[in-house]
Amino acid sequence: MAMGYELAQVNIARMLAPLDSETMQDFVGGLDEVNAAAEAAEGFVWRLVDESGANATDFRFYDDDWLIVNLSVWTGPEPLKSFMYGPVHRPFLQRRREWFERIAEAVTALWWVPAGRPPTVEEAEQRLTLLREQGPTPKAFTLKETFPKPAE
């Protein structure tokens, strides 16, 4: 029986202020709602959570205390897009400049993982670095330039 593949996605953001600051209050206050919407979305498979079991704000990326990470797995690009631009998540995208710095380099990468094997933060760092260095390839790509699932 073929094992299949699922779509891993990572996105990072550099905070403008500490998570417990007034600046970040609306972002932090909306995390539970956004995470619940993701988990209820068609095509959602898995998301990274820290020891709190609610979100992933304790994880750091590239050893940078100001970078936070979102790492999740979906059945494919379309379900991910539907969630990202859906009614719960879209308002957060529209307000992201209130909470996060503009980063010139790529902040989101996608890649295919064997079904049932969630990616690690270290793997996500490697894939985002690969995308930044080589542009979209089958090993790390974007929603604008996706690649098909690997042959089984």
MARVO-436328 format. One record per residue: x, y, z of N, C-alpha, C, CB in turn; residue number from 1; residue in three letters. Coordinates in steps of 0.05 Angstrom, whole numbers. Glycine has a CB too. Layout:
BEGIN
   n_px   n_py   n_pz  ca_px  ca_py  ca_pz   c_px   c_py   c_pz  cb_px  cb_py  cb_pz   n res
      X      Y      Z      X      Y      Z      X      Y      Z      X      Y      Z NUM ALA
...
***
This chain:
BEGIN
   n_px   n_py   n_pz  ca_px  ca_py  ca_pz   c_px   c_py   c_pz  cb_px  cb_py  cb_pz   n res
     17    -24      0      0      0      0     18     25      0    -19      0     25   1 MET
     11     44    -17     27     69    -19     23     86      6     19     84    -44   2 ALA
     44     99     14     42    115     39     31    143     33     69    117     52   3 MET
     36    154     10     26    180      3     43    203     16     -2    183     12   4 GLY
     35    227      8     49    251     17     29    272     26     67    262     -5   5 TYR
     39    289     44     23    312     54     40    337     51     13    307     83   6 GLU
     28    360     51     41    385     47     49    398     74     24    404     31   7 LEU
     75    401     78     84    416    102     87    445     95    112    404    112   8 ALA
     81    462    114     85    491    110     97    503    135     58    505    103   9 GLN
    116    521    130    127    537    152    125    566    145    157    529    158  10 VAL
    118    582    165    121    611    161    131    623    187     94    624    153  11 ASN
    147    643    184    159    656    207    152    686    207    190    652    207  12 ILE
    155    698    230    150    727    233    168    738    255    120    733    238  13 ALA
    179    761    251    195    774    271    177    794    286    220    789    259  14 ARG
    174    789    312    156    806    328    167    834    331    152    793    356  15 MET
    149    853    333    156    881    339    160    886    368    135    900    328  16 LEU
    149    868    385    149    872    414    146    844    427    127    891    424  17 ALA
    152    842    452    148    816    466    119    807    465    157    818    495  18 PRO
    115    781    465     88    770    464     69    780    486     89    740    465  19 LEU
     80    787    509     63    796    531     60    826    531     75    787    558  20 ASP
     67    840    510     65    869    508     37    877    498     87    880    490  21 SER
     31    902    502      6    913    492      5    912    461      2    942    501  22 GLU
     28    916    448     30    915    419     20    889    408     58    920    410  23 THR
     27    867    422     20    840    412     -6    829    423     43    821    419  24 MET
    -20    844    439    -44    835    453    -65    823    434    -56    857    469  25 GLN
    -72    837    413    -93    827    395    -84    802    380   -100    848    375  26 ASP
    -58    801    373    -47    777    360    -49    753    378    -18    781    351  27 PHE
    -38    755    402    -38    733    421    -67    726    429    -22    741    447  28 VAL
    -84    746    432   -112    741    439   -128    726    418   -125    767    445  29 GLY
   -119    727    393   -132    713    372   -121    686    365   -132    730    348  30 GLY
    -99    678    378    -86    653    371   -105    628    374    -62    649    387  31 LEU
   -119    627    396   -137    604    401   -158    601    379   -150    606    428  32 ASP
   -170    624    371   -190    624    350   -179    615    323   -204    651    348  33 GLU
   -156    626    316   -143    619    291   -134    590    291   -119    638    285  34 VAL
   -122    581    312   -114    553    314   -137    534    312    -98    548    339  35 ASN
   -159    540    326   -183    523    325   -194    522    297   -204    534    345  36 ALA
   -194    545    283   -204    546    255   -187    529    237   -205    575    245  37 ALA
   -160    530    241   -142    514    225   -149    484    230   -113    520    232  38 ALA
   -151    477    255   -155    448    261   -182    438    250   -154    444    291  39 GLU
   -201    456    248   -228    448    238   -229    450    207   -249    466    250  40 ALA
   -209    461    195   -210    466    166   -207    440    150   -187    485    157  41 ALA
   -221    438    128   -218    415    111   -189    414    101   -238    417     86  42 GLU
   -177    390    102   -150    387     93   -128    391    113   -145    405     70  43 GLY
   -136    400    138   -116    403    159   -108    375    169   -128    420    183  44 PHE
    -82    372    174    -71    346    184    -59    349    212    -51    335    164  45 VAL
    -41    369    215    -25    372    240    -14    400    242     -2    351    240  46 TRP
     -8    408    267      6    434    271     24    431    295    -13    457    275  47 ARG
     46    445    295     66    445    316     54    460    340     92    459    307  48 LEU
     57    448    364     49    460    389     71    457    409     22    448    400  49 VAL
     73    476    427     94    475    448     82    460    472    104    503    456  50 ASP
     96    461    494     88    446    518     61    455    529    109    449    540  51 GLU
     52    480    522     26    489    531      4    473    518     23    519    525  52 SER
     10    462    494     -9    447    479    -28    464    463    -24    429    497  53 GLY
    -25    490    465    -44    508    451    -32    521    426    -53    529    470  54 ALA
     -7    529    428      5    543    405     35    536    404      1    574    407  55 ASN
     50    550    386     78    544    383     96    568    389     83    535    354  56 ALA
     86    586    406    101    611    410    126    607    426     83    631    424  57 THR
    130    584    439    155    579    454    178    570    435    150    558    474  58 ASP
    172    562    411    193    554    392    207    578    380    182    536    370  59 PHE
    232    576    375    247    597    361    258    586    335    270    609    379  60 ARG
    264    604    317    273    597    290    299    611    285    252    604    269  61 PHE
    318    598    273    345    609    267    358    621    292    342    631    246  62 TYR
    352    610    315    364    620    341    358    649    345    394    615    341  63 ASP
    336    659    336    328    687    339    305    689    358    321    700    310  64 ASP
    309    702    381    287    704    401    263    720    392    299    716    426  65 ASP
    266    735    371    244    752    361    228    739    338    255    778    352  66 TRP
    238    716    328    224    702    307    205    681    319    244    689    287  67 LEU
    180    681    311    162    659    319    155    643    294    136    671    332  68 ILE
    147    619    298    143    600    276    115    588    277    164    578    277  69 VAL
    105    583    253     81    568    249     88    545    231     57    585    238  70 ASN
     83    521    239     90    497    224     66    479    224    116    483    235  71 LEU
     57    471    200     33    454    198     35    436    174      8    472    197  72 SER
     16    417    173     14    398    151    -14    398    141     24    370    160  73 VAL
    -17    397    115    -43    398    101    -44    376     80    -49    426     89  74 TRP
    -67    370     70    -70    350     49    -60    360     22    -99    340     46  75 THR
    -59    386     19    -49    398     -6    -51    428     -5    -66    388    -30  76 GLY
    -42    442    -27    -42    471    -27    -69    484    -26    -28    480    -52  77 PRO
    -89    472    -39   -116    485    -40   -128    488    -12   -134    470    -58  78 GLU
   -128    467      4   -139    470     31   -124    491     48   -139    443     46  79 PRO
    -98    491     44    -82    511     59    -90    540     50    -51    507     53  80 LEU
    -92    544     24   -101    571     14   -129    578     25   -101    571    -17  81 LYS
   -147    558     24   -174    564     34   -174    573     63   -192    539     31  82 SER
   -158    560     79   -156    569    107   -143    596    109   -140    548    123  83 PHE
   -120    600     96   -105    625     98   -121    649     91    -80    624     81  84 MET
   -137    647     70   -153    669     61   -182    668     69   -151    671     30  85 TYR
   -187    650     88   -214    647     99   -221    668    119   -218    620    111  86 GLY
   -246    668    129   -256    689    146   -243    692    173   -285    685    150  87 PRO
   -231    672    184   -219    674    210   -190    683    208   -220    647    225  88 VAL
   -175    672    189   -146    678    187   -141    704    171   -132    655    173  89 HIS
   -156    710    151   -151    734    134   -149    760    150   -173    737    114  90 ARG
   -166    765    170   -162    790    185   -135    792    199   -184    793    205  91 PRO
   -124    770    206    -97    770    219    -76    776    198    -92    743    233  92 PHE
    -79    765    174    -60    771    153    -61    801    147    -67    755    127  93 LEU
    -85    812    146    -88    841    140    -75    859    161   -117    848    137  94 GLN
    -73    849    186    -62    866    208    -33    859    214    -79    862    232  95 ARG
    -20    841    199      6    831    207     27    853    211     16    812    186  96 ARG
     25    875    197     45    897    200     43    911    227     42    917    177  97 ARG
     21    907    241     18    918    268     35    903    288    -12    918    276  98 GLU
     41    878    282     54    860    301     81    850    292     36    836    305  99 TRP
     86    850    266    111    838    256    126    856    236    105    812    242 100 PHE
    152    854    237    169    868    218    165    858    190    199    866    226 101 GLU
    171    875    170    172    866    143    199    853    139    167    890    122 102 ARG
    200    829    129    225    815    124    228    812     94    225    786    138 103 ILE
    251    820     83    255    820     54    257    792     43    281    836     47 104 ALA
    269    774     58    272    746     48    246    730     51    294    732     63 105 GLU
    245    707     38    222    690     40    217    683     70    226    664     23 106 ALA
    191    683     78    184    676    105    166    651    106    169    699    118 107 VAL
    159    641     82    142    617     81    154    598     61    113    625     72 108 THR
    154    572     68    163    551     50    144    527     53    192    543     56 109 ALA
    141    513     31    124    489     30    141    466     19     99    493     12 110 LEU
    135    442     27    148    418     17    131    394     23    177    415     28 111 TRP
    135    373      9    120    348     13    135    330     33    117    333    -14 112 TRP
    119    319     52    129    301     72    114    274     70    127    313    101 113 VAL
    127    252     77    112    227     77     88    229     96    130    203     86 114 PRO
     65    219     88     41    220    105     47    208    132     17    206     91 115 ALA
     38    222    153     41    212    180     67    220    193     38    183    180 116 GLY
     85    234    179    111    242    191    112    272    192    135    230    175 117 ARG
    104    284    214    105    313    216    134    324    215     92    323    241 118 PRO
    138    347    203    165    358    201    174    370    228    166    380    180 119 PRO
    200    373    231    212    385    255    218    415    249    237    370    264 120 THR
    222    430    270    230    458    267    257    459    252    233    472    294 121 VAL
    275    441    258    301    441    244    298    436    214    320    419    256 122 GLU
    280    417    207    275    412    179    263    437    166    256    388    176 123 GLU
    245    450    180    232    474    169    253    496    164    211    484    188 124 ALA
    272    499    182    294    518    178    309    511    153    313    519    203 125 GLU
    315    486    149    331    477    126    315    483    100    337    447    128 126 GLN
    289    478    100    273    482     76    270    511     70    245    469     79 127 ARG
    266    528     90    264    557     85    291    568     75    255    572    111 128 LEU
    313    559     86    339    567     77    343    558     48    362    555     95 129 THR
    336    534     41    338    524     14    322    542     -5    328    495     12 130 LEU
    297    549      2    281    566    -15    295    593    -18    253    570     -3 131 LEU
    305    604      3    318    631      2    343    630    -16    326    640     30 132 ARG
    357    607    -16    382    605    -31    378    597    -60    400    585    -18 133 GLU
    358    580    -66    355    569    -93    329    577   -106    356    539    -91 134 GLN
    311    590    -92    285    596   -104    268    570   -103    287    606   -133 135 GLY
    244    571   -114    226    548   -113    238    524   -128    199    555   -125 136 PRO
    238    501   -114    246    475   -125    227    455   -113    277    469   -119 137 THR
    228    430   -123    211    410   -111    216    405    -81    214    384   -126 138 PRO
    240    413    -72    247    409    -43    238    432    -25    277    406    -41 139 LYS
    231    455    -37    222    478    -21    210    498    -41    245    491     -4 140 ALA
    184    503    -37    170    520    -57    150    538    -43    156    503    -77 141 PHE
    134    552    -59    115    572    -49     87    566    -59    123    601    -57 142 THR
     67    579    -49     40    576    -59     37    586    -87     20    589    -41 143 LEU
     54    606    -94     53    617   -122     66    598   -142     67    644   -123 144 LYS
     85    582   -133     99    563   -151    101    536   -137    127    573   -159 145 GLU
     80    520   -139     79    494   -125     91    472   -143     50    487   -117 146 THR
     97    450   -131    107    427   -146     89    403   -138    137    421   -139 147 PHE
     86    384   -156     69    361   -150     81    343   -128     64    344   -175 148 PRO
     64    327   -117     73    307    -97     94    289   -111     50    290    -86 149 LYS
    114    279    -95    133    260   -107    119    235   -117    154    253    -86 150 PRO
    132    222   -136    121    197   -146    124    176   -124    136    187   -172 151 ALA
    105    158   -123    106    138   -101    119    113   -110     77    131    -92 152 GLU
***
